[in-house]
Amino acid sequence: MAQKPRAVEALTPIESFVKSLDRRLAGNQTCVGCPWFPVGPLSYIFAQSDLTARLSLQIAGVIEAKGYCVEPDARFGIGSYRWQQTLALFKAFDGDSIRPSTAYIDAANLLRLCIPIANADDRIDSVELDVFRCTVEKQVGLSRTDRRRLLILEQLLVQELCPASAYGIAKIIKSISPDERLTTGRLLVEVATAKNFVAKQQHRILERFFEALEVSHETLASLIVQACPRPVNLVTQGDVTIRRYWTLKDWREGHPGDVIDDFTLAGKKWNFTDWKALNARWRALHEQLNAQQKEPTKSQNVGLGEITIATPRRLWGGKPAKTNLSKITVEAITTRTKAGDTPLHRAAKLGRIYEVPKHLLRTELFLVKNFDCHNTPHRTPLHVAAMYGHLDQVPLEFLTTETLSVLDKHGRTPLHEAAASGHADKIPTKVLTPQLLTIPDRLYGNTVLHYLAYRRQLSLLPTESVTAQLLSLENYNGETPEQIVEHLSEYYEWTKASRKESATEQQKTKLFSIGYAWQGEITKGQAGDVLTQRAAE
């Protein structure tokens, strides 16, 4: 049997790491006053690089044994930790259990469903999360420690430090009992309609969630109308009153529709021909306004005998038009969206920086930061370009020490983002100076070389850039890039040898339970691949 590589004694043991968290993360306190740290580097203390479910349980168990609550806790429903996930440690209140209660687990699962809906338009407003908070306030069975857990989990989810995976979301929805699914769906709709309208992205997510909850789309439409009443234009002339509603589709897309829902008429017969003529007249007016590119912000009257109907006002400007970056003006390139994004932020995300005219680009434009959900300055266009693998589109004259040393709210430079996101191959080698390579990020203490070592991509750096001094820099866990590479090599050798061994009895039992048949001997690697594939299905 292959011998598992032992944990390297030079690394800080987990006990010392827990005791020194306050000292190491003194500059990284959150608004809830508890230290945060990444779970990824902890795997090397156990001489493993993959964040398996078993390792995640070990990490949570050791932290709890030291008297700390950990959030999120891998032992209660979320599955294994992820590579870039961040954990929060805190002490339980006196008299409270250190473990989360059943009521907390239900509330946390509900929060994980609310966050994707609130963040569908790339911006979370406080009114959206207030819907969830009001629901939690009425929930019984939550201790003070449970409520603090929820506050910490909300911060981690909002700042995308522990995003829920698609598998995790599906697992949460599947765990909801049939009796509670309609109630859960109603709450999700209330979150989506908290701002009095439903964005198109939010409606798509709601449709997927309701489909997974096995609740019909008709019920979803009904809940949206109940939670977000459609605007009505009431016109009265003589004894005729016409109510002009917007349809659900109009309400989502932000433009008037062409259906009159109901009307009242005293002492006069209303036939279908009159209705069609009136509606056709209204359509003609609306098409005329669209042709003239005018917004019907004022009441426009369409007469039909004694009957008059007024077009409703637009509450929004309709579907946003795609920006033609090649024709953007000097004034437009500095405009911001509600999230603080400039056209350069959007171009960096979509990989369209090359479309922006070069004479409009200036260094100060690459220093402008957008905002997170708390209106805190967050990322520059270079951070966004690095995250999505488009840093090679930025002209070299703007990739300077000044622009590449700017820190986002997590204390990362654009080079950190590129290396951590797996896009280090898009970094021009000319910009890799020792000054930029030695900058540690604020959360983890990792340099660019640490992130490259985690992904086994140190070979992407030019030989002259990789010096002994750079390879000996330590992060907050006391690890150097050299040690990370060494531990990964040992682990992969052990993994390769271990996959060739015979499958364990536990693996064979699981294969039998899912109806998988095999002949002769089956190895650990083959059994693991089958079980992973079935779990994904």
C-alpha positions in Angstrom: 0.0 0.0 0.0 1.3 3.5 -0.9 2.5 5.4 2.1 0.5 8.6 2.6 2.9 11.7 2.8 3.1 13.0 6.3 2.3 16.5 7.3 5.5 18.6 7.2 6.6 19.6 10.6 7.9 23.0 9.5 4.4 24.2 8.9 2.4 25.8 11.6 0.3 23.1 13.4 -3.4 23.6 13.4 -3.4 24.1 17.2 -1.0 27.0 16.9 -2.8 28.4 13.9 -6.1 28.6 15.8 -4.5 30.3 18.8 -2.7 32.9 16.7 -5.7 33.8 14.5 -6.3 37.1 16.3 -2.7 38.1 15.9 -2.4 37.1 12.3 -5.7 38.5 11.1 -5.6 41.6 13.3 -5.9 43.7 10.1 -8.6 41.6 8.6 -11.5 41.9 11.1 -14.9 42.1 9.6 -17.8 44.2 10.7 -19.0 41.4 12.9 -15.6 41.3 14.7 -14.5 37.8 14.0 -11.3 36.6 12.3 -11.5 35.2 8.8 -9.1 32.9 7.1 -8.9 30.8 3.9 -9.6 27.1 4.1 -7.5 26.2 1.0 -4.0 26.5 2.6 -5.1 24.4 5.6 -5.2 21.4 3.3 -1.4 21.4 3.1 -1.1 21.0 6.9 -2.7 17.6 6.3 -0.4 17.0 3.3 -3.4 17.1 0.9 -4.2 19.5 -1.9 -7.8 18.4 -2.7 -10.5 19.7 -0.4 -12.3 16.5 0.0 -15.4 16.0 2.2 -13.3 14.0 4.7 -10.7 16.7 5.0 -13.4 19.4 5.3 -14.9 17.4 8.2 -11.5 17.2 9.9 -10.9 20.9 9.6 -14.2 21.8 11.1 -13.8 19.2 13.9 -10.3 20.4 14.9 -11.5 24.0 15.0 -14.5 23.1 17.2 -12.2 21.1 19.5 -10.3 24.3 20.2 -13.5 26.0 21.4 -14.4 28.0 18.3 -17.5 28.0 16.2 -16.8 27.8 12.5 -19.0 29.2 9.8 -19.7 27.7 7.3 -19.5 24.3 9.0 -18.9 21.4 6.5 -20.5 18.9 8.9 -24.0 20.4 8.5 -25.3 20.2 5.0 -22.9 22.3 2.8 -20.6 19.4 1.6 -16.9 19.9 1.3 -15.2 23.2 1.3 -14.0 24.8 -1.9 -10.5 26.0 -2.9 -11.0 29.8 -2.4 -13.5 29.5 0.3 -13.1 31.6 3.5 -14.1 30.5 7.0 -15.0 32.7 10.0 -14.2 31.7 13.6 -15.9 33.0 16.7 -16.8 32.1 20.3 -20.2 30.9 21.3 -22.2 32.9 23.8 -22.2 31.6 27.4 -24.8 28.9 27.8 -25.2 28.3 24.0 -24.2 25.2 22.2 -21.1 25.4 20.0 -22.9 23.5 17.3 -25.6 25.0 15.1 -29.2 24.1 15.9 -31.7 22.6 13.5 -33.5 25.9 13.3 -30.3 27.6 12.2 -29.6 25.0 9.5 -33.0 25.7 8.0 -32.5 29.4 8.2 -29.0 29.2 6.7 -30.3 27.1 3.8 -33.0 29.7 3.2 -30.4 32.4 3.2 -28.3 30.5 0.6 -31.4 30.5 -1.7 -32.1 34.2 -1.2 -28.6 35.4 -2.0 -28.6 34.3 -5.7 -31.9 36.0 -6.3 -30.9 39.2 -4.6 -27.6 39.2 -6.4 -29.0 38.4 -9.8 -28.7 42.0 -11.0 -25.1 42.2 -9.7 -26.2 44.3 -6.7 -27.7 43.4 -3.4 -29.9 46.0 -1.8 -30.5 46.0 1.9 -34.3 45.9 1.3 -33.9 42.5 -0.4 -32.2 40.9 2.6 -34.6 42.7 5.0 -37.3 40.3 3.8 -35.2 37.3 5.0 -34.2 39.1 8.2 -37.8 39.8 9.1 -38.7 36.1 8.5 -35.8 35.0 10.8 -36.8 37.3 13.6 -40.1 35.5 13.8 -38.5 32.0 13.8 -38.3 30.2 17.1 -35.5 28.0 18.3 -32.6 30.3 17.3 -30.1 31.0 20.1 -28.0 34.2 20.2 -25.1 32.2 18.8 -27.3 31.0 15.9 -28.3 34.5 15.1 -24.6 35.6 15.1 -23.9 32.7 12.8 -26.5 34.0 10.4 -25.1 37.4 10.5 -21.6 36.1 9.7 -22.8 33.8 7.0 -24.7 36.7 5.4 -21.5 38.7 5.3 -19.5 35.8 3.7 -22.2 35.1 1.1 -22.7 38.8 0.2 -19.0 39.4 -0.2 -18.7 36.1 -2.3 -16.2 34.6 0.2 -18.2 31.3 0.4 -20.5 31.2 -2.7 -22.9 28.3 -2.8 -22.3 25.9 -5.6 -25.0 24.7 -8.0 -24.8 21.3 -6.4 -25.3 22.8 -3.0 -28.3 24.8 -4.1 -29.9 21.7 -5.6 -29.2 19.8 -2.5 -30.9 22.5 -0.3 -34.0 22.5 -2.5 -34.2 18.8 -2.5 -34.1 18.8 1.3 -37.2 21.0 1.6 -40.3 19.0 2.4 -43.3 19.2 0.0 -45.4 21.0 2.6 -42.9 23.8 2.9 -42.1 24.3 -0.7 -44.9 26.8 -1.5 -44.0 28.8 1.6 -40.3 28.9 0.6 -41.3 29.9 -3.0 -43.4 32.8 -1.6 -40.5 34.1 0.4 -38.1 33.9 -2.6 -40.7 35.9 -4.6 -40.9 38.5 -1.9 -37.1 38.9 -2.0 -37.2 39.3 -5.8 -40.0 41.9 -5.6 -38.6 43.9 -2.6 -37.7 46.8 -5.0 -41.2 46.7 -6.5 -40.1 45.1 -9.7 -38.6 41.8 -10.9 -35.5 42.0 -13.0 -35.2 39.6 -15.9 -32.3 37.8 -14.3 -34.2 37.4 -11.1 -37.2 35.9 -12.9 -35.0 33.4 -14.6 -33.5 32.2 -11.3 -37.0 32.1 -9.8 -38.2 29.9 -12.7 -35.3 27.4 -12.1 -35.9 27.4 -8.4 -39.7 26.9 -8.8 -39.0 24.1 -11.3 -36.7 22.4 -8.8 -39.3 22.9 -6.0 -41.9 21.3 -8.4 -44.1 24.4 -8.2 -45.8 25.5 -11.4 -44.9 28.6 -13.4 -48.5 29.7 -13.1 -48.1 29.8 -9.3 -44.9 31.8 -9.7 -46.7 34.3 -11.9 -49.6 34.5 -9.4 -47.2 35.1 -6.5 -45.3 37.8 -8.3 -48.5 39.6 -9.0 -49.6 39.3 -5.4 -46.3 40.5 -4.0 -45.8 43.2 -6.6 -49.1 44.6 -7.7 -49.2 45.7 -11.3 -49.6 49.5 -11.9 -53.0 50.5 -13.2 -54.1 53.5 -15.1 -57.7 54.4 -14.3 -59.6 56.6 -16.7 -63.2 57.8 -16.2 -65.3 59.7 -18.7 -69.0 59.9 -18.1 -70.3 56.6 -17.0 -67.4 54.6 -18.5 -64.4 53.5 -16.4 -61.5 51.7 -18.0 -58.7 50.1 -16.0 -55.5 49.7 -18.0 -53.2 47.1 -16.4 -49.8 46.0 -17.3 -49.3 42.3 -18.0 -46.8 40.3 -16.0 -44.4 40.3 -19.0 -44.7 44.1 -19.3 -43.9 44.4 -15.6 -40.7 42.3 -15.9 -39.4 43.9 -19.0 -40.4 47.5 -18.1 -42.6 48.5 -21.0 -46.4 48.9 -21.5 -48.3 45.9 -23.0 -51.3 45.8 -25.2 -54.0 44.1 -23.1 -56.9 45.7 -21.3 -57.7 43.5 -18.4 -61.1 44.7 -17.3 -63.5 47.6 -17.5 -66.8 48.8 -16.0 -69.6 50.3 -18.0 -72.9 51.6 -16.6 -75.9 51.5 -18.7 -74.1 50.8 -22.0 -73.4 47.5 -23.8 -69.7 47.0 -24.5 -69.0 44.7 -27.4 -65.8 43.0 -28.6 -65.6 45.1 -31.8 -65.4 48.3 -29.7 -62.7 46.7 -27.5 -60.6 45.7 -30.5 -60.9 49.2 -32.1 -59.9 50.9 -28.8 -57.0 48.6 -28.3 -55.8 49.0 -31.9 -55.9 52.8 -31.5 -53.7 52.5 -28.4 -51.3 50.2 -30.2 -50.9 52.7 -33.1 -50.1 55.5 -30.7 -47.5 53.4 -28.9 -45.8 52.4 -32.2 -45.8 56.0 -33.2 -44.1 57.0 -30.0 -41.5 54.3 -30.4 -40.8 55.3 -34.0 -40.2 58.9 -32.8 -38.0 57.4 -29.9 -40.1 59.2 -27.3 -40.9 58.0 -23.9 -44.7 58.1 -23.1 -44.0 59.9 -19.8 -47.2 61.9 -20.0 -50.8 60.7 -20.5 -51.6 60.3 -24.1 -55.3 60.1 -24.9 -56.8 57.9 -27.6 -60.5 58.7 -28.3 -63.2 56.3 -29.5 -66.5 58.1 -29.3 -67.1 58.9 -25.7 -64.5 56.5 -24.5 -61.0 57.6 -23.7 -58.0 55.5 -22.6 -54.7 56.8 -21.3 -51.4 55.1 -21.8 -49.6 54.3 -18.5 -46.3 55.8 -17.6 -43.2 53.9 -18.0 -41.5 53.2 -14.7 -38.3 52.1 -16.3 -36.6 52.7 -19.6 -37.2 49.2 -21.0 -34.5 46.8 -22.1 -31.0 48.3 -22.0 -29.4 48.6 -25.4 -26.1 47.1 -26.1 -23.3 49.6 -25.8 -21.3 50.2 -29.0 -17.9 50.6 -27.4 -16.3 51.7 -30.7 -18.5 54.8 -30.8 -18.3 55.7 -27.1 -17.7 59.3 -26.3 -15.4 61.1 -23.8 -18.4 61.8 -21.5 -19.9 58.3 -21.7 -16.6 56.5 -20.8 -16.7 58.0 -17.3 -20.4 57.3 -16.6 -21.2 54.8 -13.9 -24.0 52.3 -13.3 -25.7 51.9 -9.9 -23.0 49.3 -9.1 -20.3 51.9 -9.9 -19.2 50.1 -13.1 -17.8 52.2 -15.9 -17.9 51.1 -19.5 -14.3 49.9 -19.0 -15.5 47.5 -16.2 -18.1 46.0 -18.5 -15.7 45.8 -21.4 -13.1 44.1 -19.1 -15.7 41.5 -18.0 -16.9 40.8 -21.6 -13.5 40.8 -23.2 -14.2 43.8 -25.4 -11.4 46.2 -24.2 -10.0 46.2 -27.7 -13.2 47.9 -29.0 -12.7 51.0 -26.9 -10.9 53.7 -29.0 -7.3 54.1 -27.8 -7.5 57.9 -27.8 -10.1 57.7 -25.0 -8.0 55.5 -22.7 -6.2 57.1 -19.8 -4.4 55.8 -16.8 -6.8 57.3 -14.4 -9.7 55.3 -16.0 -7.9 52.0 -15.0 -7.7 53.3 -11.3 -11.5 53.8 -10.9 -13.1 51.2 -8.6 -16.6 49.9 -8.7 -18.7 49.3 -5.6 -19.8 46.2 -3.7 -23.3 45.8 -2.2 -22.3 47.9 0.8 -21.1 50.8 -1.5 -17.5 50.0 -0.6 -14.9 50.6 -3.3 -14.1 47.2 -4.7 -12.3 46.4 -8.0 -10.7 48.4 -10.9 -11.2 47.4 -14.5 -7.8 45.6 -14.4 -9.1 43.5 -11.5 -12.1 42.5 -13.5 -10.1 41.8 -16.7 -7.7 39.6 -14.7 -10.5 37.7 -13.1 -12.1 36.9 -16.4 -8.9 36.2 -18.3 -8.8 39.3 -20.4 -5.7 41.1 -19.0 -3.9 40.5 -22.3 -6.3 42.8 -24.1 -5.1 45.9 -22.0 -2.5 48.0 -23.8 0.9 47.6 -22.2 1.3 51.3 -21.5 -1.5 51.0 -19.0 -0.1 47.9 -17.2 2.2 49.9 -15.0 3.3 49.5 -11.4 0.8 52.2 -10.4 -2.2 50.4 -11.9 -1.1 46.8 -11.1 -0.4 47.5 -7.4 -3.9 48.8 -6.6 -5.6 46.6 -4.0 -9.3 45.7 -4.1 -11.4 45.4 -0.9 -9.9 42.0 -0.2 -6.3 43.4 -0.5 -5.6 41.7 -3.9 -3.8 43.2 -6.9 -4.9 42.4 -10.5 -2.0 39.9 -10.7 -3.4 38.1 -7.6 -6.8 37.9 -9.3 -5.3 36.5 -12.5 -3.2 33.9 -10.7 -6.0 32.8 -8.3 -8.6 32.6 -11.1 -6.3 30.4 -13.3 -5.6 33.0 -15.9 -1.9 33.6 -15.2 -1.2 32.7 -18.8 -2.9 36.0 -19.8 -0.4 38.1 -17.8 2.2 39.8 -20.1 5.6 38.7 -18.9 7.0 42.2 -19.2 4.9 43.5 -16.3 6.1 40.8 -13.8 8.5 42.9 -11.7 9.9 41.8 -8.3 8.0 44.7 -6.7 4.6 43.4 -7.9 5.5 39.7 -7.2 6.3 40.4 -3.6 3.0 42.1 -2.6 1.0 39.9 -0.2 -2.7 39.9 -0.3 -4.5 41.2 2.9 -6.7 38.1 3.5 -4.3 35.2 3.1 -0.8 36.7 2.9 -0.3 35.0 -0.4 1.9 36.5 -3.1 1.4 35.8 -6.8 3.9 32.9 -6.6 1.8 31.3 -3.8 -1.3 31.2 -6.1 0.7 29.9 -9.0 2.1 27.2 -6.8 -1.4 26.2 -5.6 -2.3 25.7 -9.3 1.1 24.2 -10.3 1.7 27.0 -12.8 5.0 28.4 -11.5 6.5 27.4 -14.9 4.5 30.2 -16.5 6.9 32.7 -15.0 10.2 33.6 -16.8 13.2 32.0 -15.2 14.8 35.3 -14.5 11.7 36.4 -12.5 11.8 33.5 -10.1 14.5 34.2 -7.5 15.3 32.4 -4.3 14.1 35.3 -2.3 10.6 35.2 -4.0 10.3 31.4 -3.4 11.1 31.8 0.3 8.4 34.3 1.1 5.9 33.0 3.7 2.1 33.5 3.8 0.0 33.7 7.0 0.2 29.9 7.3 4.0 29.9 7.2 4.1 28.3 3.8 6.5 29.2 1.0 5.8 28.6 -2.7 8.6 26.0 -2.7 7.0 24.1 0.1 3.6 24.2 -1.6 5.1 22.7 -4.8 6.9 20.0 -2.8 3.7 19.0 -0.8 1.7 18.9 -4.0 4.2 16.7 -5.7 4.2 14.2 -2.8 0.5 14.2 -2.6 0.0 13.6 -6.4 2.5 10.7 -6.3 0.6 9.2 -3.4 -2.8 9.7 -5.1 -1.5 8.1 -8.3 -0.3 5.0 -6.4 -3.4 4.9 -4.3 -5.7 4.8 -7.3 -4.2 1.5 -8.4 -5.0 -0.2 -5.2 -8.1 -2.5 -4.7 -11.3 -0.7 -3.9 -12.3 -0.6 -0.3 -15.3 -2.5 1.1 -17.1 0.8 1.6 -16.7 1.7 -2.0 -17.9 -1.7 -3.2 -21.0 -1.4 -0.9 -21.8 2.0 -2.4 -21.3 0.6 -5.9 -23.7 -2.2 -5.1 -26.3 0.2 -3.7 -26.4 2.2 -6.9 -26.7 -0.9 -9.1 -23.2 -0.8 -10.6 -21.9 -4.3 -11.6 -18.2 -5.1 -12.3 -16.2 -8.2 -13.1 -12.9 -9.2 -11.5 -11.1 -6.6 -9.4 -11.9 -2.9 -9.4 -9.5 -0.3 -8.2 -10.0 2.7 -5.9 -9.6 5.1 -8.8 -12.2 3.3 -10.9 -14.7 3.0 -8.1 -14.2 6.7 -7.2 -14.7 7.8 -10.7 -18.0 5.9 -11.0 -19.3 7.2 -7.7 -18.4 10.8 -8.6 -20.1 10.5 -12.0 -23.3 9.1 -10.4 -23.3 11.9 -7.8 -23.1 14.5 -10.5 -26.0 13.0 -12.3 
